[in-house]
Amino acid sequence: MSGYYVYIVECSDGTLYTGITQNHARRIRDHNLGRGASYTRSRRPVKLVYLETRNDYNSARNRELAIKRYRRTKKLELCREYKRRRKKIELYKRHNG
């Protein structure tokens, strides 16, 4: 899919980092190799806990900034909802081939 991803990773110290990218798999790998944001370099490994797609850079950047303004509790709720959706998708795939 073309476009942008807004993502949240959980760092090894339990903090959350929000960013945008066009290739989320590569970006997470880069974070874990120390080539990501300076914030995550000393907090490796990181794991993806939230992901959403956006059609263009401006939309992704605006969403990233909105999420960065959220309190930690609201970010964690986003992550929990993402995890619930992923589980539903996996169950559907398992039962429907």
N, C-alpha and C positions, 0 to 999 in steps of 0.2 A: 504494500500500500504506500502510495506517495503521501506526503504531508508531514505532519509533525506529531511528536508524542510529548505529552507532559507526564513526568514521572516523579515518584518519590522513592528514595531508597532509605533503608534503615542501616545506619552505620554500626560498627562493632560496639560502640559505646552507648547505643540505644537512641542516639539523636537521629533526626530525620533531615534529609536533604532533598530539595525539590529542584528540578531542572527541566529543560526541553532538549529534544534531539530529533533527528530524522531517522536514526537507527538505534533503537533502544538496546538491542543485544550488544552491539559494539560499544555503546556508551557505558553500559554496566561493566563490561569487560575492561574498558579503559579506566573506569573508577577503581576497579580492583587491582589493576596493574600500576596504579599510582600516576596515571596519565590524565585523570579526570580533574575535577575542581580541586583547588588547594584545600578546601574544607575537608574533603573526603580522603585526601592523601594520608593523613595521620589517623584515620578512623576506619581503616580497612580490616576485614572485608566488608563490603556493603551487599545488601540484598534488595531486590526489587520488591516493593510492597504496594505499589499503586501505578497504574498506567492508564492513560486515556489518549485518544487521538483527536487531532485538530486538523482542519483543512489547510491552514496557512500559518505563516510565522507570527503575524500580528495576533491572531486568535490564541495561538499557543503561548506567546509571551504574556498576553493579558491574563490568561488563565494561571500561568506560573506565578505571576505577581500576586494574583488574588489568593492563591493557595499559600504563598509565603506570608501573607498577612494573617492567615488563620491562626488561631491558638492551637497548641499541640493537641488538645482534646478533639478539636474538629478535624485536624489532619488524621488522627488515629481512627476516627469514625469513617472517614473516606477510605482508609486502608482496609478496615473491617468489611465495609460494603463491597469493595473490590474483591476481597477474598471470597465473600459469599457468592458473588456473581461468577467467579472463576470455578468454584465448586459446582455450581449448578450447570455450567457449561460442560464440565468434565463428566458429570453424571449423565447428562443428555447424550454426549458423544458415546459413552460406554454402552448405553442402552439402545442407541439408534444407529450405531455403526458409523 
